[in-house]
Amino acid sequence: MTGQQAYSRLTALCARSEHCQQEMLEKMRQWGVTDEEQAQVMARLVKEKYVDDSRYARAFVNDKVHYDRWGHRKVEQALRQKHIDAEICREVLDAVPPQDYVEALKPLLKQKRRSTKAANAYELNMKLTRYALSRGYGIDIVKQCIDVEDEDEFLG
């Protein structure tokens, strides 16, 4: 595939959804585009704003936190795997208020609490904590949400 053909296909792809530079480079590698042409196509895509890692990171973080209910650590790891610049990651992740993570985790824990079998409250809390940590949430947010769940259980 030539550079011009790759450019046409990638612009059509970028018009439908956000993509990062790493994804575009991977597509071109799969299509057999030469390294020189990859660099030229990528420079043109960035210059014409088809690809913007900062814009991509904002959209990615928003989707993963609000819809997929991922925690800070899991989102950060996913951005690293996509080779997003560390400065962009830090900036975008710092823009998400901690309350958003709490609001995302509460319903997850509530649902998990209903389906989790445990011999006592301590065992249940440990299972819920492990679950939340595996979703990428920090221990401080997990503890805050589990404490609220415990209070709700005693009040309700």
Disulfide bonds with the S-S distance in Angstrom:
none
